[in-house]
Amino acid sequence: MSKAWVKSSIATTGISADGSEIKHSFNNLKEGLTEADVITFTAILNTLLADEISETKLTTVETVAK
């Protein structure tokens, strides 16, 4: 069985200053993201968006062949 990377995306959920839930998604990310990359990206979003990110989800799509 072999796997081939197709795409990666990140979805975040944050809380804005007024207490409402804000969701953002980022698609077409590079292959091979590390945990450190995702943590750094989340920290940047906290700064840029002034939201407190409460959840970050990394989704990677791969094809599988026999």
DSSP file (Angstrom, degrees, kcal/mol; ACC not computed):
  #  RESIDUE AA STRUCTURE BP1 BP2  ACC     N-H-->O    O-->H-N    N-H-->O    O-->H-N    TCO  KAPPA ALPHA  PHI   PSI    X-CA   Y-CA   Z-CA
    1    1 A M              0   0    0      0, 0.0     2,-0.3     0, 0.0    65,-0.2   0.000 360.0 360.0 360.0 137.0    0.0    0.0    0.0
    2    2 A S  E     -A   65   0A   0     63,-2.9    63,-2.7     2,-0.0     2,-0.4  -0.951 360.0-150.1-127.9 150.6    1.3    3.5   -0.8
    3    3 A K  E     -A   64   0A   0     -2,-0.3     2,-0.4    61,-0.2    61,-0.2  -0.909   5.6-165.9-117.9 145.7    0.0    6.9    0.1
    4    4 A A  E     -A   63   0A   0     59,-2.2    59,-2.9    -2,-0.4     2,-0.1  -0.992  25.3-121.1-132.6 126.6    0.3   10.2   -1.8
    5    5 A W  E     +A   62   0A   0     -2,-0.4    57,-0.3    57,-0.2     3,-0.1  -0.379  32.0 171.9 -64.4 138.6   -0.3   13.5   -0.2
    6    6 A V  E     -     0   0A   0     55,-3.0     2,-0.3     1,-0.4    56,-0.2   0.740  56.3 -32.0-112.6 -54.9   -3.1   15.6   -1.8
    7    7 A K  E     -A   61   0A   0     54,-1.4    54,-3.2    23,-0.0    -1,-0.4  -0.988  44.1-145.6-163.2 162.9   -3.8   18.6    0.4
    8    8 A S  E     +A   60   0A   0     21,-0.5    21,-2.1    -2,-0.3    20,-0.3  -0.975  16.9 178.6-133.6 149.8   -3.7   20.0    3.9
    9    9 A S  E     -A   59   0A   0     50,-2.4    50,-3.0    -2,-0.3     2,-0.4  -0.982  17.1-143.4-147.1 157.8   -6.0   22.6    5.6
   10   10 A I  E     -AB  58  26A   0     16,-2.5    16,-2.9    -2,-0.3     2,-0.4  -0.983   9.9-168.4-123.9 135.1   -6.4   24.2    9.0
   11   11 A A  E     -AB  57  25A   0     46,-2.5    46,-3.0    -2,-0.4     2,-0.3  -0.990  10.6-169.7-120.8 130.5   -9.7   25.1   10.7
   12   12 A T  E     -AB  56  24A   0     12,-3.0    12,-2.0    -2,-0.4     2,-0.4  -0.896  12.9-158.9-120.5 150.8   -9.7   27.3   13.8
   13   13 A T  E     +AB  55  23A   0     42,-2.4    41,-2.7    -2,-0.3    42,-1.7  -0.998  23.6 170.2-124.3 129.7  -12.4   28.2   16.2
   14   14 A G  E     -AB  53  22A   0      8,-3.2     8,-3.0    -2,-0.4     2,-0.5  -0.852  33.0-121.6-135.4 170.5  -11.9   31.3   18.3
   15   15 A I  E     -AB  52  21A   0     37,-1.8    37,-2.0    -2,-0.3     6,-0.2  -0.970  28.4-145.1-115.6 122.9  -13.7   33.6   20.7
   16   16 A S    >   -     0   0    0      4,-2.8     3,-1.9    -2,-0.5    35,-0.1  -0.233  34.3 -93.4 -80.3 174.6  -13.9   37.3   19.8
   17   17 A A  T 3  S+     0   0    0      1,-0.3    -1,-0.1    33,-0.2    34,-0.1   0.804 126.5  52.5 -59.7 -31.4  -13.8   40.2   22.2
   18   18 A D  T 3  S-     0   0    0      2,-0.1    -1,-0.3     1,-0.0    -2,-0.0   0.410 121.4-106.1 -88.0   4.2  -17.6   40.3   22.4
   19   19 A G  S <  S+     0   0    0     -3,-1.9     2,-0.2     1,-0.3    -2,-0.1   0.426  74.5 135.9  91.5  -0.8  -17.7   36.6   23.3
   20   20 A S        -     0   0    0      1,-0.1    -4,-2.8    -5,-0.1     2,-0.4  -0.496  58.9-110.2 -82.5 153.5  -19.0   35.3   19.9
   21   21 A E  E     -B   15   0A   0     -6,-0.2     2,-0.4    -2,-0.2    -6,-0.2  -0.674  32.3-165.9 -85.4 131.6  -17.5   32.2   18.3
   22   22 A I  E     -B   14   0A   0     -8,-3.0    -8,-3.2    -2,-0.4     2,-0.4  -0.965   1.4-162.7-120.3 131.8  -15.5   32.9   15.1
   23   23 A K  E     +B   13   0A   0     -2,-0.4     2,-0.3   -10,-0.2   -10,-0.2  -0.942   9.3 178.0-116.8 138.1  -14.4   30.2   12.7
   24   24 A H  E     -B   12   0A   0    -12,-2.0   -12,-3.0    -2,-0.4     2,-0.4  -0.980   8.1-163.5-132.9 145.9  -11.7   30.5   10.1
   25   25 A S  E     -B   11   0A   0     -2,-0.3     2,-0.4   -14,-0.2   -14,-0.2  -0.988   2.7-164.2-131.8 147.1  -10.3   28.0    7.6
   26   26 A F  E     -B   10   0A   0    -16,-2.9   -16,-2.5    -2,-0.4     3,-0.2  -0.992  15.1-172.6-132.2 121.2   -7.1   28.0    5.6
   27   27 A N        +     0   0    0     -2,-0.4   -18,-0.2   -18,-0.2    -2,-0.0  -0.562  54.3  41.3-112.2 172.2   -6.7   25.7    2.6
   28   28 A N  S    S+     0   0    0    -20,-0.3    -1,-0.2    -2,-0.2   -19,-0.2   0.872  71.3 168.8  60.0  42.9   -3.9   24.7    0.2
   29   29 A L        -     0   0    0    -21,-2.1   -21,-0.5    -3,-0.2    -1,-0.2  -0.414  39.2 -88.5 -81.5 162.3   -1.2   24.5    2.8
   30   30 A K    >   -     0   0    0      1,-0.1     3,-0.5    -2,-0.1     2,-0.2  -0.204  45.4 -96.7 -70.7 161.3    2.2   22.9    2.1
   31   31 A E  T 3  S+     0   0    0      1,-0.2    -1,-0.1   -26,-0.1   -23,-0.0  -0.482  99.9  28.8 -74.5 145.1    2.9   19.3    2.5
   32   32 A G  T 3  S-     0   0    0      1,-0.2    -1,-0.2    -2,-0.2     2,-0.1   0.804  71.9-177.6  80.4  31.7    4.6   18.0    5.7
   33   33 A L    <   -     0   0    0     -3,-0.5     2,-0.2     1,-0.1    -1,-0.2  -0.387  14.2-146.4 -61.9 138.2    3.4   20.5    8.2
   34   34 A T     >  -     0   0    0      1,-0.1     4,-1.9    -2,-0.1     5,-0.2  -0.563  26.0-106.9 -99.6 168.2    4.9   19.9   11.7
   35   35 A E  H  > S+     0   0    0      1,-0.2     4,-2.4     2,-0.2     5,-0.2   0.891 122.6  54.6 -59.1 -39.8    3.3   20.4   15.1
   36   36 A A  H  > S+     0   0    0      1,-0.2     4,-2.4     2,-0.2    -1,-0.2   0.877 105.3  53.2 -63.0 -38.6    5.6   23.5   15.5
   37   37 A D  H  > S+     0   0    0      2,-0.2     4,-2.5     1,-0.2    -1,-0.2   0.925 110.7  46.4 -60.9 -45.1    4.3   25.0   12.2
   38   38 A V  H  X S+     0   0    0     -4,-1.9     4,-2.4     2,-0.2    -2,-0.2   0.903 112.5  49.7 -66.9 -41.6    0.7   24.7   13.3
   39   39 A I  H  X S+     0   0    0     -4,-2.4     4,-2.1     2,-0.2    -1,-0.2   0.917 112.8  47.2 -63.1 -43.8    1.4   26.2   16.8
   40   40 A T  H  X S+     0   0    0     -4,-2.4     4,-2.2     2,-0.2    -2,-0.2   0.920 111.6  50.6 -63.8 -44.1    3.3   29.1   15.2
   41   41 A F  H  X S+     0   0    0     -4,-2.5     4,-2.3     1,-0.2    -2,-0.2   0.906 110.1  50.1 -60.6 -43.0    0.5   29.7   12.7
   42   42 A T  H  X S+     0   0    0     -4,-2.4     4,-2.2     1,-0.2    -1,-0.2   0.891 109.1  51.7 -63.1 -40.6   -2.1   29.7   15.5
   43   43 A A  H  X S+     0   0    0     -4,-2.1     4,-1.6     2,-0.2    -1,-0.2   0.894 109.2  50.4 -63.6 -40.0    0.0   32.2   17.5
   44   44 A I  H  X S+     0   0    0     -4,-2.2     4,-2.8     1,-0.2     5,-0.2   0.917 109.3  51.2 -63.6 -43.2    0.1   34.5   14.5
   45   45 A L  H  X S+     0   0    0     -4,-2.3     4,-2.9     1,-0.2     6,-0.5   0.903 105.2  56.0 -61.3 -41.2   -3.6   34.2   14.0
   46   46 A N  H  X S+     0   0    0     -4,-2.2     4,-0.9     1,-0.2    -1,-0.2   0.894 113.3  42.2 -56.6 -39.7   -4.2   35.2   17.7
   47   47 A T  H  < S+     0   0    0     -4,-1.6    -2,-0.2     2,-0.2    -1,-0.2   0.935 119.1  41.5 -73.1 -48.0   -2.1   38.3   17.0
   48   48 A L  H  < S+     0   0    0     -4,-2.8    -2,-0.2     1,-0.2    -3,-0.2   0.885 123.6  35.4 -69.7 -40.2   -3.6   39.3   13.7
   49   49 A L  H  < S-     0   0    0     -4,-2.9    -1,-0.2    -5,-0.2    -3,-0.2   0.582  92.5-135.9 -94.1 -10.6   -7.3   38.5   14.4
   50   50 A A     <  +     0   0    0     -4,-0.9     2,-0.3    -5,-0.4   -33,-0.2   0.765  64.6 126.5  57.3  26.1   -7.4   39.6   18.1
   51   51 A D        -     0   0    0     -6,-0.5     2,-0.8    -5,-0.2    -1,-0.2  -0.749  66.9-122.5-103.7 157.4   -9.3   36.4   18.7
   52   52 A E  E     -A   15   0A   0    -37,-2.0   -37,-1.8    -2,-0.3     2,-0.4  -0.903  28.5-139.3 -99.4 109.0   -8.4   33.8   21.3
   53   53 A I  E     +A   14   0A   0     -2,-0.8   -39,-0.3   -39,-0.2     3,-0.1  -0.541  26.5 175.4 -71.6 119.8   -8.1   30.6   19.3
   54   54 A S  E     +     0   0A   0    -41,-2.7     2,-0.3    -2,-0.4   -40,-0.2   0.643  65.4  21.8 -99.6 -18.4   -9.7   27.8   21.4
   55   55 A E  E     -A   13   0A   0    -42,-1.7   -42,-2.4     2,-0.0     2,-0.4  -0.982  56.5-171.7-153.5 137.2   -9.4   24.9   18.8
   56   56 A T  E     -A   12   0A   0     -2,-0.3     2,-0.5   -44,-0.2   -44,-0.2  -0.998   7.9-167.8-130.4 129.4   -7.2   24.2   15.8
   57   57 A K  E     -A   11   0A   0    -46,-3.0   -46,-2.5    -2,-0.4     2,-0.5  -0.974   5.4-159.8-120.8 126.9   -7.8   21.3   13.5
   58   58 A L  E     -A   10   0A   0     -2,-0.5     2,-0.5   -48,-0.2   -48,-0.2  -0.916  10.1-168.7-103.0 124.6   -5.3   20.1   10.9
   59   59 A T  E     -A    9   0A   0    -50,-3.0   -50,-2.4    -2,-0.5     2,-0.4  -0.964   3.5-173.3-116.6 128.3   -6.7   18.0    8.0
   60   60 A T  E     -A    8   0A   0     -2,-0.5     2,-0.5   -52,-0.2   -52,-0.2  -0.983   8.6-156.0-121.2 130.1   -4.5   16.1    5.6
   61   61 A V  E     +A    7   0A   0    -54,-3.2   -55,-3.0    -2,-0.4   -54,-1.4  -0.903  17.5 173.6-107.2 130.4   -5.9   14.3    2.6
   62   62 A E  E     -A    5   0A   0     -2,-0.5     2,-0.3   -57,-0.3   -57,-0.2  -0.965  27.4-129.7-131.6 149.1   -4.0   11.5    1.0
   63   63 A T  E     -A    4   0A   0    -59,-2.9   -59,-2.2    -2,-0.3     2,-0.5  -0.779  22.0-151.2 -93.5 147.2   -4.7    9.0   -1.7
   64   64 A V  E     +A    3   0A   0     -2,-0.3     2,-0.3   -61,-0.2   -61,-0.2  -0.975  15.8 178.8-122.4 129.9   -4.1    5.3   -0.9
   65   65 A A  E      A    2   0A   0    -63,-2.7   -63,-2.9    -2,-0.5    -2,-0.0  -0.945 360.0 360.0-129.6 151.7   -3.2    2.7   -3.5
   66   66 A K              0   0    0     -2,-0.3   -63,-0.1   -65,-0.2    -1,-0.0   0.438 360.0 360.0 -80.6 360.0   -2.5   -1.0   -3.3
